[in-house]
Amino acid sequence: MNATDRLNATFLALADPTRRAILARLALGEASVNELAEPFDMSQPAISKHLKMLERAGLVSRGRDAQRRPCRIEARPLEAAWLWIERYRQMWDMNFERLDALLDELQSTKKAPRRRRGK
């Protein structure tokens, strides 16, 4: 999978609120599928489908601890998504700075005393 495909898979996985909630839970530490399913009104197989999507995106990995298969979050794809978003945030910041400067200029022009016309 190339970098563009990985980024697309990351954003596709993050598009679903259930998957984002699963990642938020895993950010606190590893958990089993049953533990991840607890807060949702979903079956364990439905949660497993969400986990498979997160695994395909590389956002989650599963370990093996005897009979338990704990899930853990993987940060690298999130870092790539953050870097992609960060480029646009910088552009937006520059646009807002230019807008702030323009608004300051307009306000100072408005406050400047106007010359009175002679009668």
Secondary structure, DSSP 4 states (H G I P E B T S, - for coil): --HHHHHHHHHHHHTSHHHHHHHHHHTT--B-HHHHHTTSSS-HHHHHHHHHHHHHTTSEEE--BTTB--EEE--HHHHHHHHHHHHHHHHHHHHHHHHHHHHHHHHHHHHSPPPPPP-
